[in-house]
Amino acid sequence: MNAAAETHSHNAAVPPLTFELPAPDIAAWRAGNTGTEGVWHFDSGRPGRHVMISALVHGNELCGAWALKGLLEAGVRPQEGTLTLAFCNLEAFDRFDASSHDASRFTDEDLNRQWLDERIDAGDTAERRRAAALRPFVARADWLLDIHSMHEPSAPLLLTGIQPRNLDLARAMRSPEHIVVDAGHKDGVRMRDYGRFGLPDSEGEATDTRSLLVECGFHGDPASRAVAQDQCVRFLEQSGVISAEALAQQLPGWRLPDAPRQWALEVTGPVVATSSAFKFVAPYTGLEVFEKAGTVIGDNDGVPVTTPYDDCVLVMPSARQARAGVTVVRFARRKALT
């Protein structure tokens, strides 16, 4: 898709989007079975990978909670290895209100920027204390799928980090269409990059680790739930802890059609707002492709923001959270995966 920059302004004071995905009732599953609230762990008693699926890292990102609830209700259990399911930021989720859903993204600070041991050990915010409770499960996991959703309507994105092993897994999963290869955020470490997950492929400890973060679409779009369910099935099948046959039997309708093709979007850098005055020149929703370098796509407190190279892709543009230090969009180069 090609897009030319339009001349009208689209600033941070954008109208709210309709939130149509209801919050799941997870009361029956909240306690978990590990002694850590919201965390379930199942051991097949047979050798195999330690696989973890996490949801609600942000309290207003409901699609993953629906998927985990569905896995638990279906009685999905590993046939080899272990399976951990974690509802992560329950304190933020408890504050969820569809009319002001951004307020329940976190309690004190973003849980998905706290995954450095020194931050976790500080224990001085609600999210750092929750990260400390979740850390043993994340550290033990060999494969991690972290389920998220987005501020704006957009096609799903699968974030692999910069390790080729994760891109290989994304290709094997055959969905979604757009795979983002990125190094994360400068203001903190994501759970999917913690410990062994962040090591390069050449490190022995990293050999059998895989970690993916899936962005399933807009927070309030019911389709995000279907994407989350589909990604769970594909990830579990690739992990080998549950067979494709068992997944199809226990989770009928969860697997969606394969993507017609896949693109790798190699992120080259972010645009970071200098203030809440940041605005885009058009209502971008992501994956717009600009043919020419130097195309103006935004205004950063009076400074024009331009595309840095030809055939430039916008990844996850959103000015809804704009303030000094916040990433409002990422630039990426694209290449077709075969």
GUZA-893595 format. One record per residue: residue number from 1; chain; z, x, y of N, C-alpha, C in turn. Coordinates in steps of 0.1 Angstrom, whole numbers, plus 5000, padded with zeros to 4 digits. Atoms other than C-alpha are relative to their C-alpha. Layout:
BEGIN
REC   resi   chain   n_c3   n_c1   n_c2   ca_c3   ca_c1   ca_c2   c_c3   c_c1   c_c2
REC    NUM       A      Z      X      Y       Z       X       Y      Z      X      Y
...
END
This chain:
BEGIN
REC   resi   chain   n_c3   n_c1   n_c2   ca_c3   ca_c1   ca_c2   c_c3   c_c1   c_c2
REC      1       A   5000   5009   4988    5000    5000    5000   5000   5009   5012
REC      2       A   5000   4993   4987    4991    5014    5034   5006   4991   5011
REC      3       A   4994   5007   4989    5010    5004    5065   4998   5008   5013
REC      4       A   5001   4993   4987    5003    5012    5101   5012   4995   5008
REC      5       A   4988   5003   4992    5032    5013    5125   4996   4989   5010
REC      6       A   5003   5010   4991    5034    4982    5146   5008   5003   5013
REC      7       A   4995   4996   4987    5044    4982    5183   5013   4993   5003
REC      8       A   4987   5007   4996    5073    4957    5183   5012   5007   4994
REC      9       A   4987   4994   5004    5109    4968    5179   5006   4992   4989
REC     10       A   4992   5007   5010    5130    4960    5149   5013   5008   5000
REC     11       A   4988   4992   4998    5165    4971    5157   5011   4996   4991
REC     12       A   4989   5001   5009    5199    4972    5140   5005   4985   5000
REC     13       A   4995   5014   5000    5207    4936    5151   4991   4990   4993
REC     14       A   5010   5009   5008    5185    4921    5124   5008   4988   4995
REC     15       A   4994   5012   5005    5192    4886    5112   5005   5002   4986
REC     16       A   4995   4999   5014    5212    4882    5080   4990   4995   4990
REC     17       A   5009   5004   5011    5193    4878    5048   5008   4989   4992
REC     18       A   4994   5010   5009    5199    4848    5025   5006   5006   4988
REC     19       A   4993   4994   5011    5224    4857    4998   5000   4989   4989
REC     20       A   5001   5011   5010    5214    4836    4967   5006   5003   4987
REC     21       A   4994   4996   5013    5230    4856    4938   5015   4997   5001
REC     22       A   4986   5003   4999    5265    4841    4932   5008   5012   4994
REC     23       A   4992   4990   5005    5294    4864    4925   5004   4996   4986
REC     24       A   4997   5004   5014    5301    4865    4887   5015   4999   4999
REC     25       A   4985   5002   5003    5335    4853    4874   5003   5010   4989
REC     26       A   4997   4990   5010    5347    4884    4856   5015   5000   4996
REC     27       A   4985   5000   5003    5384    4873    4852   5003   5003   4986
REC     28       A   4998   4998   5015    5381    4873    4814   4998   5015   4996
REC     29       A   5003   4986   5003    5369    4909    4815   5006   5010   5009
REC     30       A   4994   4991   4990    5389    4924    4843   5009   5010   4995
REC     31       A   4990   4990   5005    5417    4940    4824   4994   5012   4993
REC     32       A   5005   4989   5008    5395    4961    4802   5008   5002   4988
REC     33       A   4992   4998   5012    5408    4976    4770   5004   5015   4999
REC     34       A   4997   4986   5000    5416    5012    4781   5013   5004   5007
REC     35       A   4989   4998   4992    5446    5008    4802   4996   5003   5015
REC     36       A   5005   4999   4986    5424    5013    4833   4993   4987   5003
REC     37       A   5005   5013   4997    5416    4981    4850   4984   5000   5002
REC     38       A   5015   5001   4998    5379    4971    4847   4992   5009   4991
REC     39       A   5007   4991   5008    5370    4997    4821   5002   4996   4985
REC     40       A   5000   5003   5014    5360    4989    4785   4994   5012   4993
REC     41       A   5005   4989   5008    5354    5015    4758   5000   4996   4986
REC     42       A   5002   5003   5014    5340    5010    4724   4995   5012   4992
REC     43       A   5003   4989   5009    5338    5036    4696   4995   4996   4987
REC     44       A   5006   5004   5012    5315    5032    4667   5007   5007   4988
REC     45       A   4994   4993   5011    5335    5057    4646   4990   5010   4994
REC     46       A   5011   4991   5005    5302    5076    4640   4996   5010   5011
REC     47       A   5004   4991   4990    5289    5107    4657   4989   4995   5009
REC     48       A   5010   5004   4991    5267    5102    4687   5004   5002   5015
REC     49       A   4997   4997   4986    5265    5103    4725   5011   4991   5005
REC     50       A   4991   5008   4992    5291    5091    4749   4992   4994   5011
REC     51       A   5009   5007   4990    5272    5065    4770   5009   4991   5009
REC     52       A   4993   5008   4991    5285    5048    4801   4991   4993   5010
REC     53       A   5007   5008   4990    5272    5020    4823   5010   4995   5010
REC     54       A   4990   5004   4989    5289    5014    4857   4993   4990   5009
REC     55       A   5004   5010   4991    5287    4986    4881   5010   4998   5011
REC     56       A   4991   5002   4989    5303    4975    4914   5006   5012   5006
REC     57       A   4996   4988   4992    5306    5010    4928   5001   4996   5014
REC     58       A   4999   5006   4987    5300    4990    4959   5003   4985   4997
REC     59       A   4995   5013   5003    5318    4956    4960   4991   4989   5002
REC     60       A   5010   5011   4997    5288    4936    4973   4988   5001   4992
REC     61       A   5011   4998   5008    5264    4948    4947   5002   4994   4986
REC     62       A   4995   5008   5011    5267    4921    4921   4992   5001   4988
REC     63       A   5009   5001   5012    5237    4925    4898   5006   5008   4988
REC     64       A   4995   4992   5011    5254    4952    4877   5012   4993   4994
REC     65       A   4989   5007   5006    5285    4931    4873   4996   4989   4991
REC     66       A   5006   5010   5009    5264    4903    4859   4995   5006   4987
REC     67       A   5005   4994   5012    5248    4927    4835   5011   5004   4991
REC     68       A   4989   4996   5008    5281    4941    4823   5007   4988   4994
REC     69       A   4995   5012   5005    5295    4907    4819   4992   4994   4988
REC     70       A   5009   5004   5011    5265    4898    4798   5001   5008   4988
REC     71       A   4998   4991   5011    5269    4928    4776   5013   4997   4992
REC     72       A   4987   5003   5006    5306    4920    4770   4999   4986   4993
REC     73       A   5001   5013   5006    5299    4883    4764   4992   5000   4987
REC     74       A   5008   4999   5012    5272    4892    4738   5006   5008   4989
REC     75       A   4993   4992   5010    5296    4915    4720   4992   5012   4996
REC     76       A   5008   4988   5003    5273    4945    4723   5010   5012   4997
REC     77       A   4992   4988   5004    5288    4975    4705   4991   5011   4995
REC     78       A   5009   4988   5005    5275    5010    4697   5000   5001   4985
REC     79       A   5002   4998   5014    5261    5016    4663   5003   5015   4996
REC     80       A   4996   4986   5001    5268    5053    4668   5005   5005   5013
REC     81       A   4994   4995   4988    5287    5073    4694   5009   4990   5007
REC     82       A   4991   5009   4993    5306    5054    4721   4993   4994   5012
REC     83       A   5006   5008   4989    5299    5029    4749   5012   4997   5009
REC     84       A   4991   5004   4990    5319    5026    4781   4993   4992   5011
REC     85       A   5005   5009   4989    5314    4998    4806   5011   4999   5011
REC     86       A   4990   4999   4989    5331    5000    4840   4996   4992   5012
REC     87       A   5001   5007   4988    5335    4975    4868   5008   5009   5010
REC     88       A   4994   4989   4993    5343    5002    4894   5009   4996   5012
REC     89       A   4992   5002   4988    5354    4990    4929   5004   4986   5000
REC     90       A   4995   5013   5000    5373    4959    4921   5007   4996   5012
REC     91       A   4993   5004   4988    5394    4960    4952   4990   4996   5011
REC     92       A   5010   5004   4990    5363    4958    4974   4993   4987   4995
REC     93       A   5006   5012   5005    5347    4932    4951   5009   4988   5002
REC     94       A   4991   5011   4998    5378    4910    4955   4999   4994   5014
REC     95       A   5002   5004   4986    5369    4908    4992   4987   4994   5003
REC     96       A   5014   5005   4998    5334    4896    4986   4999   4986   5006
REC     97       A   5003   5012   4993    5321    4869    5009   4985   5001   5003
REC     98       A   5014   4999   4998    5284    4861    5008   4995   4999   5015
REC     99       A   5004   5002   4986    5284    4852    5045   5002   5013   5008
REC    100       A   4998   4987   4994    5295    4888    5054   5002   5010   4989
REC    101       A   4999   4992   5012    5288    4907    5023   5001   5015   5002
REC    102       A   4999   4985   4997    5285    4942    5039   5015   5004   5001
REC    103       A   4986   4997   4998    5322    4940    5046   5007   5003   4987
REC    104       A   4993   4997   5013    5330    4942    5009   4993   5012   4993
REC    105       A   5007   4988   5006    5308    4973    5003   5011   5010   4995
REC    106       A   4989   4992   5004    5340    4993    5002   5013   4996   5007
REC    107       A   4987   5003   4993    5377    4992    5012   5002   5009   5012
REC    108       A   4997   4989   4989    5383    5025    5031   4988   5008   5002
REC    109       A   5012   4991   4999    5352    5046    5024   4991   4998   4988
REC    110       A   5010   5002   5011    5321    5047    5002   5004   5007   4987
REC    111       A   4996   4995   5013    5332    5052    4966   4989   5010   4994
REC    112       A   5010   4992   5005    5298    5068    4959   4997   5013   5008
REC    113       A   5000   4987   4993    5305    5098    4982   5012   5008   4997
REC    114       A   4987   4994   5002    5338    5108    4967   5001   5009   4988
REC    115       A   4999   4993   5013    5328    5127    4935   5000   5015   5001
REC    116       A   4996   4986   5000    5341    5161    4943   5015   5000   4997
REC    117       A   4986   5000   5005    5374    5170    4926   5010   5001   5012
REC    118       A   4991   4999   4989    5390    5180    4959   5002   4987   5008
REC    119       A   4998   5013   4993    5383    5146    4975   5008   4991   4991
REC    120       A   4993   5009   5009    5394    5127    4944   5015   5004   4999
REC    121       A   4986   4996   5001    5426    5148    4941   5008   4997   5013
REC    122       A   4993   5003   4987    5434    5141    4978   5007   4986   4999
REC    123       A   4994   5013   5002    5440    5104    4968   5005   4993   5012
REC    124       A   4995   5006   4987    5444    5094    5004   4992   4988   5005
REC    125       A   5007   5012   4997    5420    5064    5003   5000   4991   4988
REC    126       A   5001   5008   5012    5416    5034    4980   4989   5005   4991
REC    127       A   5011   4996   5009    5383    5047    4968   5002   5013   4993
REC    128       A   4996   4987   5007    5396    5082    4961   5010   4998   4988
REC    129       A   4991   5003   5011    5424    5067    4941   4993   4993   4988
REC    130       A   5008   5007   5010    5399    5045    4922   4992   5011   4992
REC    131       A   5008   4989   5007    5377    5076    4915   5009   5008   4991
REC    132       A   4991   4992   5009    5407    5094    4901   5002   4992   4987
REC    133       A   4998   5008   5012    5412    5065    4876   4988   5000   4992
REC    134       A   5013   5000   5007    5375    5065    4867   4996   5013   4995
REC    135       A   5005   4987   5003    5371    5102    4865   5000   5004   4985
REC    136       A   5000   4995   5014    5382    5108    4829   4988   4994   4992
REC    137       A   5011   5007   5007    5355    5083    4817   4987   5006   5004
REC    138       A   5012   4994   4995    5328    5098    4839   4998   5014   4994
REC    139       A   5000   4986   5005    5337    5133    4828   4996   5001   4985
REC    140       A   5003   5000   5015    5335    5124    4791   4986   4995   4997
REC    141       A   5013   5006   5003    5302    5105    4794   4989   5011   4999
REC    142       A   5012   4991   5001    5270    5123    4782   4988   4993   5008
REC    143       A   5011   5007   4993    5246    5096    4796   5007   4989   5008
REC    144       A   4994   5009   4990    5254    5075    4827   4988   4992   5006
REC    145       A   5009   5009   4992    5235    5045    4841   5009   4993   5011
REC    146       A   4993   5006   4989    5249    5035    4875   4992   4989   5007
REC    147       A   5008   5011   4995    5237    5001    4887   5004   4996   5014
REC    148       A   4998   5003   4986    5233    4993    4924   4989   4990   5004
REC    149       A   5010   5008   4993    5214    4971    4948   4999   5004   5014
REC    150       A   5004   4995   4987    5200    4974    4983   5003   4991   5011
REC    151       A   4997   5008   4987    5206    4963    5019   4988   4991   5003
REC    152       A   5012   5007   4996    5170    4951    5022   4992   4995   4988
REC    153       A   5009   5003   5011    5145    4933    5000   4990   5011   4997
REC    154       A   5008   4989   5004    5126    4959    4981   4997   5000   4985
REC    155       A   5002   4998   5014    5110    4967    4948   5011   5009   4994
REC    156       A   4989   4992   5006    5135    4983    4923   4996   5015   5000
REC    157       A   5002   4985   5000    5139    5021    4924   5010   5006   4990
REC    158       A   4991   4992   5009    5153    5045    4898   5001   5014   5005
REC    159       A   4998   4987   4994    5169    5076    4912   5005   5009   4990
REC    160       A   4998   4991   5011    5169    5106    4890   5008   5013   5004
REC    161       A   4996   4987   4996    5183    5134    4911   4989   5010   4999
REC    162       A   5011   4990   5000    5164    5166    4910   4998   5007   4987
REC    163       A   5001   4994   5013    5168    5175    4873   4989   4994   4992
REC    164       A   5011   5005   5007    5136    5172    4853   5004   4992   4988
REC    165       A   4996   5008   5012    5156    5159    4823   5001   4985   5003
REC    166       A   4998   5014   4996    5164    5127    4842   4986   4993   5003
REC    167       A   5013   5005   4998    5128    5123    4853   4993   4997   4987
REC    168       A   5006   5002   5013    5117    5126    4817   5006   4987   4994
REC    169       A   4995   5012   5006    5141    5098    4807   4995   4988   5008
REC    170       A   5006   5011   4992    5128    5076    4836   4986   4997   4995
REC    171       A   5014   5002   5006    5093    5081    4822   5001   4993   4987
REC    172       A   4999   5006   5013    5104    5072    4787   5005   4986   5001
REC    173       A   4995   5014   4999    5121    5040    4799   4988   4991   5005
REC    174       A   5012   5007   4997    5087    5029    4813   5002   4989   5010
REC    175       A   4997   5010   4989    5102    5009    4841   5013   5005   5008
REC    176       A   5009   5007   4992    5106    5005    4870   4988   5008   5004
REC    177       A   5012   4993   4996    5074    5015    4887   5003   5012   5009
REC    178       A   4997   4989   4990    5090    5037    4914   5012   5008   4997
REC    179       A   4989   4991   5004    5111    5067    4905   5002   5010   5012
REC    180       A   4997   4992   4989    5129    5085    4933   5007   5013   4996
REC    181       A   4995   4987   5003    5135    5123    4929   5007   5005   5013
REC    182       A   4993   4996   4988    5162    5132    4954   5013   5007   4997
REC    183       A   4989   4991   5002    5191    5155    4960   5013   4994   5004
REC    184       A   4988   5007   4997    5216    5129    4971   5003   5000   5015
REC    185       A   4996   5001   4986    5236    5127    5004   5008   5012   5004
REC    186       A   4993   4989   4995    5249    5154    5026   5015   4997   5003
REC    187       A   4986   5004   4996    5281    5134    5034   5009   4997   4987
REC    188       A   4991   5001   5011    5294    5134    4998   4991   5000   4987
REC    189       A   5007   4999   5013    5286    5135    4961   5001   4987   4993
REC    190       A   5000   5012   5008    5275    5105    4940   5006   5001   4987
REC    191       A   4995   5000   5014    5290    5096    4907   4990   5005   4991
REC    192       A   5010   4996   5010    5257    5102    4890   4997   5015   5001
REC    193       A   5001   4985   4998    5259    5139    4903   5013   5007   4996
REC    194       A   4987   4993   5003    5295    5146    4892   5000   5009   4988
REC    195       A   4997   4991   5011    5304    5175    4870   4987   5004   4993
REC    196       A   5012   4995   5008    5279    5182    4842   4987   4993   5004
REC    197       A   5012   5007   4997    5255    5156    4855   4992   5007   5012
REC    198       A   5006   4993   4989    5248    5177    4886   4995   5014   4997
REC    199       A   5004   4987   5004    5241    5209    4867   4985   5001   4997
REC    200       A   5014   4999   5003    5205    5222    4864   4997   5000   4985
REC    201       A   5004   5000   5014    5186    5219    4832   5003   5012   4992
REC    202       A   4998   4987   5006    5191    5256    4825   5014   5002   4995
REC    203       A   4986   4998   5004    5228    5252    4821   5003   4994   4987
REC    204       A   4998   5005   5014    5239    5248    4785   5008   4987   5000
REC    205       A   4992   5013   4999    5265    5221    4794   4992   4988   5003
REC    206       A   5008   5011   4995    5238    5200    4809   4990   4995   4990
REC    207       A   5012   5002   5009    5214    5200    4779   4999   4985   4996
REC    208       A   5001   5014   5005    5223    5165    4766   5005   4990   5010
REC    209       A   4996   5010   4990    5234    5149    4798   4988   4993   5007
REC    210       A   5010   5008   4992    5214    5122    4816   5007   4991   5009
REC    211       A   4994   5009   4991    5223    5103    4847   4990   4994   5009
REC    212       A   5010   5008   4992    5203    5076    4865   5008   4990   5008
REC    213       A   4995   5010   4991    5211    5054    4894   4989   4990   5003
REC    214       A   5010   5010   4998    5191    5022    4896   5003   4991   5011
REC    215       A   4999   5009   4989    5186    5002    4928   4991   4988   4996
REC    216       A   5007   5011   5007    5177    4967    4915   4994   4990   5010
REC    217       A   5005   5010   4991    5165    4950    4947   5011   4996   5010
REC    218       A   4990   5004   4990    5183    4932    4976   5012   4994   4993
REC    219       A   4987   5004   5006    5220    4925    4969   5000   4985   4996
REC    220       A   4998   5015   5002    5216    4887    4972   4988   4994   4993
REC    221       A   5012   5006   5007    5183    4883    4952   5004   4998   4985
REC    222       A   4997   5002   5014    5188    4867    4918   4992   5009   4991
REC    223       A   5008   4991   5008    5160    4889    4905   5006   5013   4998
REC    224       A   4993   4987   5002    5182    4919    4909   5008   5000   4987
REC    225       A   4993   5001   5013    5203    4906    4880   4991   5002   4988
REC    226       A   5010   4998   5011    5172    4905    4857   4996   5014   4999
REC    227       A   5004   4986   5001    5163    4940    4867   5012   5008   4994
REC    228       A   4988   4993   5005    5199    4952    4860   5001   4999   4985
REC    229       A   4999   5003   5015    5198    4936    4825   4989   5008   4993
REC    230       A   5011   4993   5006    5164    4951    4818   5003   5015   4999
REC    231       A   4997   4986   5000    5175    4986    4828   5011   5003   4990
REC    232       A   4990   4998   5010    5206    4983    4806   4994   5001   4986
REC    233       A   5006   5000   5013    5185    4975    4775   4992   5012   4998
REC    234       A   5009   4988   5001    5160    5003    4782   5009   5013   4999
REC    235       A   4991   4989   5001    5188    5028    4788   5007   5001   4987
REC    236       A   4993   4999   5012    5208    5019    4758   4991   5003   4988
REC    237       A   5010   4997   5010    5177    5020    4736   4997   5015   5000
REC    238       A   5003   4986   4999    5168    5055    4748   5012   5009   4996
REC    239       A   4988   4992   5003    5204    5067    4744   5002   5002   4985
REC    240       A   4999   4999   5015    5202    5060    4706   5013   4994   4995
REC    241       A   4987   5005   5005    5237    5044    4705   4998   4986   4994
REC    242       A   5003   5014   5005    5222    5009    4698   4985   4999   4997
REC    243       A   5014   5001   5003    5189    5002    4681   4992   4990   5008
REC    244       A   5008   5009   4993    5160    4984    4698   5001   4986   4993
REC    245       A   4999   5013   5007    5163    4957    4671   5013   4993   5003
REC    246       A   4987   5006   4997    5200    4951    4677   5000   4995   5014
REC    247       A   5000   5004   4986    5194    4949    4715   4992   4987   5001
REC    248       A   5008   5012   4999    5166    4924    4711   5006   4988   4994
REC    249       A   4993   5012   5006    5187    4902    4688   5011   4996   5008
REC    250       A   4988   5004   4993    5218    4903    4709   4998   4996   5015
REC    251       A   5003   5002   4985    5202    4902    4744   4986   4995   5001
REC    252       A   5014   5005   4999    5171    4880    4741   4997   4997   5014
REC    253       A   5005   5003   4987    5151    4878    4772   5004   5010   5011
REC    254       A   4996   4990   4990    5167    4908    4789   4989   5010   5003
REC    255       A   5010   4990   4997    5138    4932    4785   4988   4994   5007
REC    256       A   5011   5005   4992    5111    4926    4811   4987   5008   4996
REC    257       A   5012   4992   5003    5075    4938    4808   5000   5014   5006
REC    258       A   5001   4987   4995    5068    4975    4812   4993   5000   5014
REC    259       A   5008   4998   4987    5057    4987    4847   4986   5004   4996
REC    260       A   5014   4997   5002    5019    4989    4849   4997   5015   5001
REC    261       A   5001   4986   4998    5023    5025    4860   5013   5005   5007
REC    262       A   4988   4995   4994    5050    5048    4874   4996   5011   5010
REC    263       A   5002   4990   4989    5051    5069    4906   5013   5007   5001
REC    264       A   4988   4991   4996    5075    5098    4913   4999   5002   5015
REC    265       A   4999   4999   4985    5086    5097    4949   5010   5012   5002
REC    266       A   4992   4988   4998    5098    5132    4957   5005   5001   5015
REC    267       A   4994   5001   4986    5122    5129    4987   5001   5014   5006
REC    268       A   5001   4987   4993    5117    5157    5012   5011   5001   5011
REC    269       A   4990   5000   4990    5144    5147    5037   5003   4986   5005
REC    270       A   4995   5013   4995    5164    5119    5053   4997   5000   5015
REC    271       A   4999   5003   4986    5163    5104    5088   5015   4995   5002
REC    272       A   4986   5004   4998    5200    5103    5100   5001   4995   5014
REC    273       A   4998   5006   4987    5209    5080    5128   5010   5009   5008
REC    274       A   4991   4993   4990    5225    5096    5159   5009   4990   5006
REC    275       A   4991   5010   4995    5240    5063    5169   4996   4986   4994
REC    276       A   5003   5013   5005    5240    5026    5162   4988   4994   5007
REC    277       A   5012   5004   4993    5210    5023    5186   4987   5002   4992
REC    278       A   5012   4997   5008    5186    5035    5159   4992   4987   4997
REC    279       A   5008   5011   5003    5157    5011    5154   4986   5004   4994
REC    280       A   5013   4998   5005    5125    5009    5134   4990   4993   5009
REC    281       A   5010   5007   4992    5092    4999    5151   4994   4988   4993
REC    282       A   5005   5011   5007    5084    4974    5124   5011   4997   4989
REC    283       A   4990   5004   5010    5104    4955    5097   4996   5005   4986
REC    284       A   5003   4993   5013    5099    4980    5069   5009   4995   4989
REC    285       A   4992   5004   5012    5111    4970    5034   5000   5011   4990
REC    286       A   5000   4989   5009    5104    5003    5017   4987   5001   4992
REC    287       A   5012   4996   5008    5075    5020    4998   4987   4999   5009
REC    288       A   5012   4999   4992    5052    5018    5028   4995   5014   5000
REC    289       A   5007   4987   5001    5027    5046    5027   4992   5002   5013
REC    290       A   5007   4997   4987    5015    5062    5060   4990   5011   4997
REC    291       A   5010   4991   5004    4982    5080    5057   5001   5013   5009
REC    292       A   5000   4989   4991    4987    5103    5087   5014   5005   5005
REC    293       A   4988   4994   4995    5014    5127    5097   5001   4997   5015
REC    294       A   4998   5002   4985    5029    5121    5132   5000   4985   5003
REC    295       A   5000   5015   4997    5029    5082    5128   5015   4997   5004
REC    296       A   4986   5004   4995    5059    5068    5148   5005   4988   4991
REC    297       A   4995   5011   5008    5081    5047    5125   5014   4996   5006
REC    298       A   4986   5004   4995    5114    5046    5145   5003   5006   5013
REC    299       A   4994   4994   4988    5134    5054    5176   5015   5003   4998
REC    300       A   4987   4996   5002    5165    5074    5172   5007   5003   5013
REC    301       A   4993   4998   4987    5184    5068    5204   4992   5007   5010
REC    302       A   5009   4995   4990    5154    5075    5225   4991   5011   4995
REC    303       A   5009   4989   5005    5138    5102    5203   4991   4993   4989
REC    304       A   5009   5006   5010    5107    5091    5184   5002   5006   4986
REC    305       A   4999   4995   5014    5109    5094    5146   4986   4998   4994
REC    306       A   5014   4999   5005    5075    5104    5130   5000   5004   4986
REC    307       A   5002   4995   5014    5062    5109    5095   4996   5015   5000
REC    308       A   5001   4985   4999    5063    5146    5087   4987   5005   4993
REC    309       A   5012   4995   5007    5031    5148    5065   4991   4987   4997
REC    310       A   5009   5010   5004    5001    5128    5054   5005   4993   4987
REC    311       A   4997   5008   5013    5005    5101    5026   5015   5000   4998
REC    312       A   4985   5000   5000    5042    5098    5035   5005   4986   4996
REC    313       A   4994   5013   5005    5063    5071    5017   5014   4998   5006
REC    314       A   4987   5003   4996    5093    5054    5032   5009   4995   4988
REC    315       A   4991   5004   5011    5122    5051    5008   5013   4994   5006
REC    316       A   4988   5008   4996    5150    5025    5014   5003   5000   5014
REC    317       A   4997   5001   4986    5147    5020    5051   5009   4988   5003
REC    318       A   4990   5011   4996    5176    5000    5066   5008   5005   5012
REC    319       A   4992   4997   4988    5191    5000    5101   5013   4991   5000
REC    320       A   4989   5009   5000    5218    4975    5091   5013   5007   5001
REC    321       A   4988   4992   4999    5244    5002    5087   5000   5011   5010
REC    322       A   5003   4988   4991    5231    5024    5115   5012   5003   5008
REC    323       A   4990   4994   4991    5257    5046    5132   4998   5015   4998
REC    324       A   5002   4985   5001    5260    5083    5138   5003   5005   4986
REC    325       A   4998   4994   5012    5256    5102    5106   4995   4993   4988
REC    326       A   5005   5008   5011    5242    5074    5084   4985   5002   4998
REC    327       A   5014   4999   5003    5209    5079    5066   4994   4986   5001
REC    328       A   5007   5013   4998    5185    5051    5076   4987   4999   4993
REC    329       A   5012   5000   5008    5154    5061    5057   4998   5014   4994
REC    330       A   5004   4987   5005    5141    5089    5035   4985   5001   4999
REC    331       A   5015   4997   5002    5106    5105    5035   4998   5005   4987
REC    332       A   5003   4995   5014    5089    5111    5002   4985   5002   4998
REC    333       A   5014   4998   5005    5057    5125    4987   4999   4993   4986
REC    334       A   5002   5007   5012    5043    5105    4958   4990   5007   4991
REC    335       A   5010   4995   5010    5026    5115    4926   5001   4990   4988
REC    336       A   5000   5009   5011    5015    5094    4897   5005   5007   4987
REC    337       A   4995   4995   5013    5033    5098    4864   4991   4996   4989
REC    338       A   5009   5003   5011    5013    5099    4832   5008   5000   4987
END
